[in-house]
Amino acid sequence: PRARNLGVAAARGQILGLMDQDCIVDPGWAQGMVQAHRQHPEVGAVAGGIRPANPGKLLGLANFLIEFREFNHVRPQELTNHWITCNVTLKRELWDRFGPFPEDLWPGDDVIVAQAAAAAGEKTLFVPELSLAHVNRSSLRALLPHARTLGWGSAQVRRRLPTAPKEWMVRSPLSVLAPGSCTN
């Protein structure tokens, strides 16, 4: 969150693009995001689809399907009230009202800002075609600590935002071993 906050502070544009360091962005992504904002001035954020960069790795694909199912690039375009920083652009005014990301929380810092914006009535346009590829953890040795970190982040988000959307993790206790609960 600190790096994101510093990046936004240094940015001069009216549309702020955010993605994670383990993502591969397609050519034309930025232009597509700007075009989506122009075509839909009523939204404060545009979230793009996420697809697996390493779909041939079974554990990596499972990680992808759990962690990013809400933002899967095969879902239809729709208005939503949720986004994550893996693939999103925000209008500066949205950031000015609801940022910065809380620097004492990761993961889940993005959920805090997205939920604050949603509670104020801000909408997000999900555009699956504006996707990027996420490199997922594909070994058990890498996945298990990541799942624990995501579970911790999810618990922290729920402590700070009791109204945060309840995820399948809450309904399935065994899912604490799976990643994704705090980013969705």
C-alpha positions in Angstrom: 0.0 0.0 0.0 2.9 2.4 0.7 4.2 2.0 -2.9 0.7 2.5 -4.3 0.2 5.6 -2.3 3.6 7.0 -3.4 2.8 6.2 -7.0 -0.6 7.9 -6.8 1.0 10.9 -5.1 3.5 11.2 -8.0 0.9 10.7 -10.7 -0.4 13.8 -12.5 -3.3 12.3 -14.6 -7.0 12.4 -13.9 -7.2 8.6 -14.3 -5.0 6.5 -12.1 -4.0 3.0 -13.3 -3.2 0.3 -10.8 -1.9 -3.2 -11.3 0.2 -5.7 -9.3 3.9 -6.4 -9.9 3.1 -10.0 -10.8 0.9 -9.1 -13.7 1.6 -8.8 -17.5 -0.3 -6.0 -19.1 -1.4 -6.3 -22.8 -0.6 -3.6 -25.3 -3.5 -1.1 -25.5 -4.6 -1.7 -21.9 -4.2 2.0 -20.8 -5.9 3.3 -23.9 -8.8 0.9 -23.4 -9.2 1.9 -19.7 -9.3 5.6 -20.6 -11.8 4.9 -23.4 -14.1 3.0 -20.9 -14.0 5.9 -18.5 -14.9 8.3 -21.4 -17.8 6.0 -22.5 -19.1 5.6 -18.9 -18.5 8.9 -17.1 -21.0 7.8 -14.3 -18.4 5.3 -12.9 -15.5 6.2 -10.6 -13.5 3.0 -11.4 -13.0 0.6 -14.3 -11.9 -2.9 -13.4 -10.5 -5.2 -16.0 -10.6 -8.9 -16.2 -7.8 -11.1 -14.9 -6.6 -14.2 -16.6 -4.0 -16.7 -15.6 -0.5 -16.2 -17.0 0.5 -19.8 -16.2 -2.7 -21.8 -16.9 -0.8 -25.0 -17.6 0.2 -25.3 -13.9 -2.7 -27.1 -12.2 -2.0 -25.6 -8.7 -1.5 -22.1 -10.3 -4.8 -22.4 -12.1 -6.6 -23.5 -8.9 -5.0 -20.5 -7.2 -6.2 -18.2 -10.0 -9.8 -19.6 -9.9 -10.0 -19.1 -6.1 -8.3 -15.8 -5.8 -9.6 -14.0 -8.8 -12.9 -15.7 -9.6 -14.8 -12.4 -9.2 -12.7 -10.8 -11.9 -12.3 -13.7 -14.3 -11.9 -12.4 -17.8 -14.7 -14.7 -19.1 -17.4 -13.0 -17.1 -19.7 -10.5 -18.8 -19.3 -6.8 -18.6 -21.4 -5.3 -15.8 -21.7 -2.6 -13.2 -20.4 -3.6 -9.8 -19.4 -2.0 -6.6 -16.1 -3.8 -6.1 -12.5 -3.7 -7.5 -9.0 -4.7 -6.5 -5.7 -3.1 -7.4 -4.6 -6.1 -9.5 -6.3 -4.4 -12.5 -8.2 -1.2 -12.0 -8.2 2.5 -13.0 -9.7 5.1 -10.8 -10.8 8.7 -11.4 -8.6 11.0 -9.4 -11.7 12.4 -7.7 -12.6 9.0 -6.4 -9.0 8.7 -5.0 -9.2 12.1 -3.5 -12.4 11.2 -1.6 -11.6 7.7 -0.5 -7.8 7.2 -0.6 -5.1 6.6 0.5 -4.7 2.9 1.0 -4.2 2.1 4.7 -0.5 1.3 5.0 -0.9 -0.9 8.1 -2.8 -3.5 6.1 -1.8 -5.8 3.3 -3.5 -7.6 1.8 -6.9 -6.0 1.9 -5.9 -2.3 1.8 -7.6 -2.1 -1.6 -10.8 -3.7 -0.3 -11.0 -0.9 2.4 -10.9 1.9 -0.2 -13.2 0.0 -2.7 -15.8 -0.6 0.0 -15.7 3.0 1.3 -16.3 4.2 -2.3 -19.1 1.6 -2.8 -20.8 2.6 0.5 -20.9 6.2 -0.8 -22.6 5.0 -4.0 -19.6 4.9 -6.4 -20.0 2.3 -9.1 -17.3 0.3 -10.9 -17.6 -0.9 -14.5 -16.1 -4.4 -15.0 -14.8 -4.8 -18.5 -13.5 -8.3 -19.0 -11.7 -7.5 -22.3 -9.4 -5.1 -20.5 -7.7 -8.0 -19.0 -4.2 -8.7 -17.9 -2.4 -11.9 -17.0 -1.6 -12.7 -13.4 1.3 -15.0 -12.6 -0.1 -17.3 -9.9 1.8 -19.3 -7.3 2.1 -22.8 -8.7 3.8 -24.7 -5.9 2.4 -25.8 -2.6 5.5 -24.3 -0.9 4.6 -20.9 -2.4 0.8 -21.2 -2.1 0.4 -22.1 1.5 2.1 -19.1 3.1 0.3 -16.9 0.6 -3.0 -18.4 1.6 -2.2 -17.7 5.2 -1.4 -14.1 4.5 -4.6 -13.7 2.5 -6.6 -15.2 5.3 -5.0 -12.8 7.8 -5.8 -9.9 5.5 -9.4 -11.1 5.2 -9.8 -11.2 8.9 -8.4 -7.7 9.3 -10.7 -6.3 6.6 -13.7 -7.9 8.4 -12.6 -6.3 11.7 -12.4 -2.9 10.1 -15.4 -3.2 7.8 -18.1 -5.4 9.4 -20.3 -4.7 6.3 -17.7 -6.1 3.9 -19.1 -8.8 1.6 -19.1 -12.2 3.2 -17.1 -14.6 1.2 -17.2 -18.4 0.8 -14.4 -18.6 3.3 -16.9 -17.7 6.0 -19.3 -20.5 4.9 -16.6 -23.1 4.5 -14.0 -23.4 7.3 -11.7 -25.6 5.3 -11.3 -22.8 2.8 -8.9 -21.0 5.2 -6.2 -22.9 3.4 -7.1 -21.3 0.1 -6.1 -17.9 -1.1 -8.4 -15.1 -2.3 -10.6 -14.4 0.7 -9.4 -10.9 1.3 -9.2 -9.8 -2.3 -12.7 -10.5 -3.2 
